[in-house]
Amino acid sequence: MKVSDFQFELPEELIAQRPLPDRSASRLLHLQRSGPAWVDRQFADLPELLRGGDLLVFNNTRVIPARLWASKATGGRVEILIERLVDARHAVAQLRANRKPQQGSELIAENDVRIEVGDREGEFWRLMLDGDDNWAGLLEAVGHMPLPPYIERADEAEDRDRYQTVYGQVPGAVAAPTAGLHFDKDILHRLEARGVEKAWCTLHVGAGTFQPVRVENLEDHRMHAEWLAVDQDLVDAVARARKRGGRVIAVGTTSVRALETAAADGELRPFTGDSRLFIYPGYPFRVVDAMITNFHLSGSTLLMLVSAFAGTETVLAAYRHAVEQRYRFFSYGDAMLIE
């Protein structure tokens, strides 16, 4: 298959630049096998669309304020976008500058914290903090929320809350698991009252999620690595749902990747570590029965994952309908429920 098989036209004005005032006020495009191919709904309808005994699997990662600025010894400005915190003093990051820093050089962050530039690994650099400084403290003090490149504005105070799920617990992501942004406490309470069970995985979304596929043939693409954890509690919750006849519904493509990575040998087992799983049409899903997801970029690996689940023609037709109906796209946009 080719990247060009997953292209669609999107007017720029449909790219959501800000969140709606209320999380659950988004629209929901419901793709289903029975009845009409899709139905236009509101996200607030979700509890009534699920059944008691279903299992929702959420990604409980938290976005860290991963973007910051520093200066080179020559005075040049450098933008640092953290990809992963290795430990308290070491990180892997993208660096953007007119002239990239040299290995062994020093950067000075906004509060005079010194950062040593280490080895280069592809598009990333290894960075080390000097002395007793730590990345968590530095990012909390001077970091900015790493809004995606298609949001054409600087981050604001509101983004510290809204580019974050209400249930996130484990810091480490540099992009939000955006399907989860629609859930508020009221929706969660209504799901619980309906008898829908919740379970948690962790996948720290990396900046690589926004990188374009640079090869035409999908078989030649090497997926970026993301760290994830699927524990025994989640494995047991899936087993209970199967036993009672409930469905496993992944909240977001990140939850899909976590579950399917942990079931790579055919059986769902606890898993902790990096995943490069690339899901595109022809992939045999082992765990996920339905998913909640946002609308994704044209030609992206996320659109390919959704197409693997629901069928490329079906998904692209649904996207054309969403464009016609003026749905809001991408991170702060509307959602889909795909059964």
Secondary structure, DSSP 8 states (H G I E B T S, - for coil): -BGGGG-----GGGB--S--SSGGGSEEEEE-SSSSSEEEEEGGGHHHHS-TT-EEEEE-EEE---EEEEEETTS-EEEEEEEEE-SSSEEEEEEE-SS---TT-EEEETTS-EEEEEEEETTEEEEEE-TT--HHHHHHHH-B----TTS-S---TTHHHHTS-TT--EEEESS--GGGGG--HHHHHHHHHTT-EEEEEEE---GGGGS---SSBGGG-----EEEEE-HHHHHHHHHHHHHT--EEEESHHHHHHHHHHTTTSS---EEEEE-----TT---SS-SEEEEE---TT-HHHHHHHHHH-HHHHHHHHHHHHHTT--BSTTS-EEEE-
